[in-house]
Amino acid sequence: MIDTVTAPDRTISREHRGPRVPTPTYLSSGPQNSVDAAMAALSDAVERTLQEDLAQGMVPTVEQMSVSVVVRPVGSAEDFTAVALLLISYAHTS
């Protein structure tokens, strides 16, 4: 689960406070067998991305997120790919 409300235990340095410009980030689940599997894989990708940002000393804030599921026929079956466009702003920790 992604916690976008609680701040981490690190403080944000004063020199980096101020207007933050959101960075567009595109993520995809890759082809999955069901919509549920595609959404779960996308959720994992979003969480992993935010955790990697935190590990690099940046505090990400998801300003906006748009999600779509693309259905593609594969032979007699279908595969599902969840895609997301996130606008993420960052603050740096001290």
C-alpha positions in Angstrom: 0.0 0.0 0.0 1.3 3.5 -0.8 1.1 6.0 2.0 0.9 9.5 0.4 -0.2 11.3 3.6 2.3 10.4 6.3 5.7 12.1 6.1 8.8 9.9 6.6 10.9 10.3 9.7 13.3 12.6 7.9 13.2 16.3 7.8 13.0 18.4 4.7 15.9 20.9 4.4 15.0 24.6 4.4 16.9 25.5 1.3 14.8 23.1 -0.8 11.4 24.4 0.3 9.5 26.4 -2.2 7.6 25.7 -5.4 8.0 22.2 -6.6 7.5 21.4 -10.3 5.8 18.0 -10.8 7.7 15.5 -12.9 5.7 13.3 -15.2 6.3 9.6 -14.7 4.9 6.8 -16.9 4.6 3.3 -15.4 3.2 0.1 -16.8 2.3 -3.3 -15.4 3.3 -5.2 -18.5 1.0 -7.8 -20.0 -1.1 -9.7 -17.4 -3.8 -12.4 -17.5 -6.5 -10.3 -15.8 -7.4 -6.8 -14.9 -6.8 -7.5 -11.3 -3.4 -8.9 -12.0 -2.6 -5.9 -14.1 -3.7 -3.4 -11.4 -1.7 -5.3 -8.8 1.4 -5.3 -10.9 1.0 -1.5 -11.5 0.5 -0.9 -7.8 3.7 -2.7 -7.1 5.5 -0.7 -9.8 4.3 2.6 -8.3 5.2 1.6 -4.8 8.7 0.4 -5.9 9.3 3.7 -7.7 8.4 5.8 -4.7 10.5 3.7 -2.4 13.5 4.0 -4.7 13.0 7.8 -4.7 12.9 7.8 -0.9 16.1 5.7 -0.8 17.8 8.4 -2.9 16.9 11.1 -0.4 14.0 12.5 -2.2 10.5 12.8 -0.7 8.0 12.1 -3.5 4.4 13.5 -3.5 2.0 12.2 -6.0 0.2 15.3 -7.2 -2.0 13.6 -9.8 -2.4 10.1 -11.2 -4.3 8.8 -14.2 -4.7 5.0 -14.8 -6.0 3.1 -17.8 -6.2 -0.6 -18.6 -5.4 -1.6 -22.2 -6.9 -4.9 -23.5 -5.1 -6.6 -26.3 -6.3 -9.8 -28.1 -3.7 -12.6 -28.1 -4.9 -15.5 -30.2 -8.1 -16.7 -28.6 -7.4 -14.9 -25.3 -6.7 -11.4 -24.1 -4.0 -9.7 -22.1 -4.4 -6.7 -19.9 -1.8 -3.9 -19.3 -2.4 -1.3 -16.7 -0.7 2.0 -17.4 -0.3 5.1 -15.2 0.8 8.7 -15.7 1.8 10.2 -12.4 2.8 13.8 -11.7 5.3 13.6 -8.8 6.9 16.5 -7.0 9.9 16.0 -4.9 11.5 17.5 -1.8 15.0 16.7 -0.6 15.7 15.4 2.8 18.6 16.7 4.9 
